[in-house]
């Protein structure tokens, strides 16, 4: 999953997990996991009011 640590976004590689799930017919779980990861990325860049945030946590003008 992509996580924000000390201002640097770090991503984990889940490709093997996605491949194994797909092989066992659990492709729909892949969609849920990927959606969760994307939601986390978006959450780090947007605040609750819908304004985009800078890397330091302040709002863009």
C-alpha positions in Angstrom: 0.0 0.0 0.0 1.1 3.6 -0.5 1.8 5.3 2.7 3.0 8.8 3.6 6.0 8.8 5.9 7.9 11.9 6.8 6.6 13.7 3.7 7.7 10.9 1.3 5.2 8.7 -0.3 6.4 5.1 -0.2 4.7 2.3 -2.1 4.6 -1.4 -1.5 4.7 -3.8 -4.3 1.6 -6.1 -4.1 1.9 -7.6 -7.6 2.5 -11.1 -6.3 -0.5 -11.0 -4.0 -2.7 -9.7 -6.9 -1.4 -12.5 -9.1 -2.0 -15.3 -6.5 -5.5 -13.9 -5.8 -6.3 -13.9 -9.5 -5.0 -17.4 -10.0 -7.4 -18.6 -7.3 -10.4 -16.8 -8.8 -10.4 -13.9 -6.4 -10.0 -11.1 -8.9 -12.8 -9.1 -7.2 -10.6 -9.0 -4.1 -7.9 -7.4 -6.2 -10.2 -4.6 -7.2 -11.1 -3.9 -3.5 -7.4 -3.9 -2.5 -6.4 -1.6 -5.3 -9.3 0.7 -4.6 -8.3 0.9 -0.9 -4.8 1.8 -1.9 -5.9 4.5 -4.3 -8.3 5.9 -1.6 -5.3 6.2 0.7 -3.3 8.1 -1.9 -6.1 10.5 -2.5 -6.7 11.0 1.2 -3.1 12.2 1.7 -3.5 14.9 -1.0 -7.0 16.2 -0.2 -8.5 17.5 3.0 -12.0 17.1 4.3 -13.3 20.2 2.5 -12.0 19.0 -0.9 -9.0 21.3 -1.1 -5.8 19.9 -2.4 -3.0 19.8 0.2 0.7 20.5 -0.3 3.3 18.0 0.8 3.8 20.0 4.0 0.1 19.8 4.9 -0.9 23.4 3.9 -3.6 24.2 1.3 -2.9 25.2 -2.2 -4.2 28.6 -3.2 
